[in-house]
């Protein structure tokens, strides 16, 4: 069997499964022990800037430089970002929990009062973040109630500060 067929077979095998008896509440509780950084993913469209809070973000490849993130299928912002084809992952600083909450709300004017500057192809880079990663959208894969997104990194940078972390349902940071 060639590798592509094997991946397709594994994908089909796992997509046919239900939750296999894993309780959703228990799943959230246990995975809450994995501390994550918090990001806001942004893009620009004809109507203006768009964005959403995302804590499922990771580096994927060094050559070529790529990242991955997971966007909820219920998100109203994600389809607009996907249509734009370019996005910025803004890695939030420890004092930006309010920004995180604002971008997590659906249907509001998330950019009201938010300072930002245009990055690659106009993607919003939020002021005060500790890092940004500008990306070209490469692929979108079905991943249960989310879509797994891969992006090729086209520009990136850092600023001062400590990261905003999410752990067991609460925000925090680290001492360095």
Long-range contacts (C-beta under 8 A, 24 or more apart in sequence): 15-142, 32-167, 32-168, 32-169, 33-167, 33-168, 35-165, 35-166, 35-167, 35-172, 36-165, 36-166, 36-167, 37-91, 37-92, 37-163, 37-164, 37-165, 37-166, 38-91, 38-92, 38-96, 38-97, 38-100, 38-163, 38-164, 38-165, 38-166, 38-171, 39-69, 39-89, 39-90, 39-91, 39-92, 40-89, 40-90, 40-92, 40-99, 40-100, 40-103, 40-126, 40-129, 41-69, 41-71, 41-81, 41-87, 41-88, 41-89, 41-90, 42-81, 42-87, 42-88, 42-90, 42-116, 42-123, 42-124, 42-125, 42-126, 43-80, 43-81, 43-84, 43-86, 43-87, 43-88, 43-123, 43-124, 44-84, 44-86, 44-118, 44-121, 44-122, 44-123, 44-124, 45-80, 45-83, 45-84, 48-111, 49-111, 49-116, 49-124, 50-77, 50-80, 50-81, 50-84, 50-110, 51-77, 51-81, 51-90, 51-103, 51-110, 51-111, 51-124, 52-77, 52-78, 52-81, 52-103, 52-104, 52-110, 53-100, 53-101, 53-103, 53-104, 54-89, 55-166, 56-146, 57-89, 60-150, 64-152, 64-153, 65-152, 65-153, 66-138, 66-150, 66-151, 66-152, 66-153, 67-133, 67-135, 67-150, 67-151, 67-153, 68-148, 68-149, 68-150, 68-151, 69-148, 69-149, 69-151, 70-143, 70-146, 70-147, 70-148, 70-149, 71-146, 71-147, 71-149, 72-145, 72-146, 73-145, 73-146, 73-147, 74-145, 75-106, 76-106, 76-107, 77-106, 77-110, 78-147, 82-137, 82-140, 82-149, 84-123, 84-137, 85-136, 85-137, 86-120, 86-121, 86-122, 86-123, 86-134, 86-135, 86-136, 86-137, 87-123, 87-134, 87-135, 87-137, 87-151, 88-119, 88-120, 88-123, 88-124, 88-125, 88-132, 88-133, 88-134, 88-135, 89-132, 89-133, 89-135, 89-151, 90-124, 90-125, 90-126, 90-129, 90-131, 90-132, 91-129, 91-130, 91-131, 91-132, 91-133, 91-163, 92-129, 92-130, 92-163, 92-164, 93-128, 93-129, 93-130, 93-159, 93-161, 93-162, 93-163, 93-164, 94-161, 94-162, 94-163, 94-164, 94-165, 94-171, 94-172, 94-173, 95-128, 95-161, 95-164, 96-128, 96-129, 96-164, 97-164, 97-171, 99-126, 99-128, 100-164, 100-171, 119-155, 120-154, 120-155, 128-159, 128-161, 129-159, 130-158, 130-159, 130-160, 130-161, 130-162, 130-163, 131-156, 131-157, 131-158, 131-159, 132-156, 132-157
